């Protein structure tokens, strides 16, 4: 009888350990590739932490020109209301971006169709332009043959400016995406690649589903599809990588790495190279049931 009790206790211990292990290590929210759509209910929220850093500045003799302090900021995005943008019914994703004691407010307007999530326009208040550009306003940053005033502009131009051809008005000026930017494509099929946006006559960006990855959020493993941004016409290093991670709970992570960004002096002469890393992680979310 005692032996049976010991065996039973051992079995229960194994079962308990198994389930505790599964609850911690196994992903939740496994994507349904056929029926997946990005969360779109008014009242849903996401909180993010954003880290942007400059590194590998060379040569050593010009490091004093660039402030390589890592900057950390937070952001809260809330789906707030419906509105019409350029004749299309869209939903507003309102963002409050905080760095230190300063807040910026931006908006993006999306429509969720059977074929994908499309952005029709956005506002940009200047939040995020905090990234250090060096003590001299004459310093410029050259990437993919385009000259930028600030490293953050490289990140902004990649993700936001999709042929903004004119302005509209909601409560604040809105930059229209023309054509609308196809941010997520339905259904999710690995290997699918599609046109996302053009940001220069010779440069355009496609997106491609390349795999699945589990992202840890508040001790929960979230199943995400890993999406690569592919820049065509690029003259930058092939070792750049640009990844977004989406789940049924929304976007969980962004990881962008720009290698060998050139910076120039006031005469436009190249004086050095650096790398830029941009990482955004969701810290919490609340998805309202439809």
C-alpha positions in Angstrom: 0.0 0.0 0.0 2.8 2.3 0.9 4.6 1.5 -2.4 1.4 2.3 -4.3 1.1 5.7 -2.5 4.7 6.5 -3.4 4.1 5.6 -7.0 0.9 7.7 -7.2 2.8 10.6 -5.6 5.5 10.3 -8.2 3.1 10.2 -11.0 1.2 13.3 -9.7 4.6 15.1 -9.3 5.5 14.3 -12.9 2.1 15.4 -14.2 2.2 18.7 -12.2 5.7 19.4 -13.4 4.7 18.8 -16.9 1.8 21.2 -16.9 3.7 23.9 -15.0 6.5 23.5 -17.6 4.0 23.7 -20.5 2.3 26.8 -19.0 5.7 28.6 -18.9 7.4 27.4 -22.1 4.7 26.6 -24.6 3.4 29.4 -26.7 -0.1 30.8 -26.3 -2.2 32.3 -29.0 -1.1 30.0 -31.8 -1.8 31.8 -35.0 -4.7 30.5 -37.1 -3.1 31.2 -40.5 -6.4 31.1 -42.4 -8.6 33.2 -40.1 -6.0 35.5 -38.6 -6.8 39.2 -38.5 -5.0 41.9 -36.6 -6.9 43.0 -33.4 -9.2 45.9 -34.3 -11.6 46.5 -31.5 -12.0 50.0 -30.1 -10.6 50.2 -26.6 -7.7 47.7 -27.2 -4.4 48.9 -25.9 -0.7 48.1 -26.1 2.2 49.4 -24.0 5.7 49.3 -25.5 9.3 50.0 -24.5 11.6 51.4 -27.3 15.4 51.3 -27.2 17.5 53.1 -29.8 21.2 53.1 -29.8 24.2 54.0 -31.9 27.3 51.9 -31.8 30.5 50.8 -33.6 31.4 54.4 -34.4 34.6 54.5 -36.4 37.3 55.8 -36.7 38.0 56.4 -33.0 39.2 59.9 -33.8 35.7 61.2 -34.6 33.7 59.5 -31.8 33.5 62.7 -29.9 31.2 64.1 -32.7 28.4 61.5 -31.9 26.5 61.0 -28.7 26.1 57.2 -28.4 24.0 57.3 -25.3 21.3 54.7 -25.4 17.8 56.3 -25.3 14.9 54.4 -23.8 11.3 55.6 -24.2 7.8 54.2 -23.6 4.6 54.2 -25.7 0.9 53.5 -25.3 -1.2 52.8 -28.3 -5.1 52.8 -28.0 -7.7 52.1 -30.7 -9.9 55.1 -30.2 -12.6 55.6 -32.9 -13.7 55.3 -36.5 -13.1 58.0 -39.1 -13.1 58.5 -42.8 -9.7 59.0 -44.4 -9.5 59.8 -48.1 -12.9 58.3 -48.7 -12.1 55.1 -46.7 -13.6 54.0 -43.4 -10.7 53.6 -41.0 -10.0 53.1 -37.3 -7.6 55.4 -35.4 -4.7 54.0 -33.5 -3.7 56.8 -31.1 -0.1 56.8 -29.7 1.3 58.6 -26.7 5.1 58.5 -26.9 7.1 59.4 -23.8 10.8 60.1 -23.4 11.9 61.5 -20.1 9.4 64.2 -19.1 8.3 64.9 -22.7 5.2 63.5 -24.5 4.4 63.4 -28.2 1.1 62.3 -29.8 0.8 60.5 -33.1 -2.1 58.8 -34.9 -2.3 56.1 -37.6 -5.4 55.2 -39.5 -6.0 51.6 -40.6 -8.6 49.5 -42.4 -8.9 45.7 -41.9 -10.0 44.0 -45.1 -10.2 40.4 -46.2 -6.8 40.7 -47.9 -4.8 42.6 -45.2 -4.4 45.4 -42.8 -3.9 48.7 -44.7 -2.7 52.1 -43.4 -4.4 55.0 -45.1 -2.7 57.9 -43.3 -0.9 59.0 -40.2 0.2 62.1 -38.2 3.7 62.6 -36.9 4.3 65.1 -34.1 8.1 64.8 -33.9 8.1 62.2 -31.1 11.1 60.0 -31.6 13.4 62.6 -33.0 15.2 62.6 -29.7 17.9 60.2 -31.0 21.2 62.0 -30.6 22.6 63.3 -33.8 25.8 64.8 -32.4 26.7 68.2 -31.1 27.0 69.8 -34.5 23.9 70.5 -36.6 26.2 70.3 -39.7 26.5 66.5 -39.2 24.5 64.6 -41.7 23.8 60.8 -42.1 24.0 59.0 -45.4 22.1 55.8 -45.8 21.2 54.0 -49.1 22.3 57.1 -51.0 19.8 59.4 -49.1 21.0 62.2 -46.8 19.3 62.5 -43.4 19.5 65.2 -40.7 19.1 62.7 -37.9 19.5 58.9 -37.5 15.9 58.5 -36.4 14.8 59.8 -39.8 16.2 56.6 -41.3 13.9 54.5 -39.1 10.9 56.9 -39.7 11.3 56.9 -43.5 11.5 53.1 -43.7 8.3 52.6 -41.7 6.1 55.6 -42.2 6.6 57.7 -45.3 4.9 55.8 -48.1 4.6 58.3 -50.9 2.8 61.0 -48.8 1.4 63.1 -51.6 -1.0 65.5 -49.9 -2.6 66.4 -46.6 -6.0 65.9 -45.2 -7.5 66.9 -41.9 -9.2 65.1 -39.0 -8.4 66.9 -35.7 -4.8 67.5 -36.8 -3.0 67.3 -40.2 -2.8 63.8 -41.7 -0.2 62.6 -44.1 -2.0 60.3 -46.6 -0.5 57.0 -47.7 -0.7 56.9 -51.5 -1.3 54.1 -52.2 -2.4 52.7 -48.8 0.4 50.8 -47.2 -0.3 47.0 -46.9 1.2 46.5 -43.4 0.0 42.9 -42.9 -1.2 40.5 -45.6 -3.9 37.8 -45.1 -3.8 34.9 -44.9 -0.5 34.2 -43.3 1.5 31.9 -45.5 5.2 31.4 -45.0 7.2 32.6 -48.0 4.6 35.1 -49.1 6.2 38.4 -50.1 4.3 41.6 -51.0 4.9 45.3 -51.8 4.7 47.5 -48.7 5.9 51.0 -49.8 8.2 53.1 -51.8 10.3 55.8 -50.1 12.6 56.9 -52.9 12.5 56.7 -56.7 15.1 53.9 -56.6 14.1 52.3 -53.3 11.1 50.3 -52.3 10.2 48.0 -49.4 8.6 44.6 -49.6 7.5 42.4 -46.6 7.9 38.7 -46.4 6.7 36.0 -43.9 9.8 34.0 -43.1 8.9 31.9 -40.0 7.4 31.7 -36.5 9.0 32.7 -33.3 7.9 32.7 -29.6 8.2 36.1 -27.8 8.2 36.2 -24.0 5.7 38.8 -22.7 5.0 38.9 -18.9 6.2 35.3 -18.5 4.0 34.1 -21.3 5.3 32.8 -24.6 3.4 34.4 -27.5 3.4 32.7 -30.9 4.3 35.3 -33.6 4.9 35.3 -37.3 8.3 36.8 -38.1 8.1 39.3 -41.0 11.1 40.6 -42.8 11.3 44.1 -44.4 13.3 43.7 -47.6 14.7 46.9 -49.1 15.2 46.8 -52.9 17.5 49.1 -54.7 19.5 49.2 -51.5 23.2 50.1 -51.6 23.6 49.4 -47.9 25.3 46.4 -46.3 23.6 43.1 -46.9 24.0 42.4 -43.1 21.1 44.9 -42.3 18.1 43.1 -40.8 14.6 44.5 -40.3 12.1 42.3 -38.5 8.5 42.7 -37.2 6.7 40.1 -35.0 2.9 39.9 -35.1 0.5 37.7 -33.1 -3.2 37.4 -32.6 -2.7 39.9 -29.7 -1.1 42.5 -32.0 2.5 43.4 -32.7 4.8 42.0 -30.0 8.2 43.2 -31.2 10.3 45.1 -33.7 14.0 44.6 -34.2 15.8 46.8 -36.8 19.6 46.9 -37.3 21.2 49.3 -39.8 24.9 48.7 -40.5 27.5 51.0 -41.8 25.5 54.2 -41.8 27.8 57.0 -43.2 27.9 60.4 -41.5 29.3 63.5 -43.1 30.7 66.9 -42.2 29.3 70.3 -43.1 30.9 70.0 -46.6 29.1 66.7 -47.3 32.4 64.8 -47.0 32.1 61.3 -45.4 34.0 61.2 -42.1 32.9 58.0 -40.5 30.6 55.0 -40.1 28.3 53.8 -37.4 25.5 51.2 -36.7 22.0 51.9 -35.5 19.8 49.5 -33.5 16.1 50.0 -33.0 14.2 47.5 -30.7 10.6 47.8 -29.6 9.1 45.3 -27.1 5.5 45.1 -25.9 5.3 45.1 -22.1 1.5 44.7 -21.7 -1.6 44.6 -23.8 -5.4 44.5 -23.4 -7.4 43.2 -26.4 -11.1 44.0 -26.1 -13.5 41.3 -27.4 -15.3 42.3 -30.6 
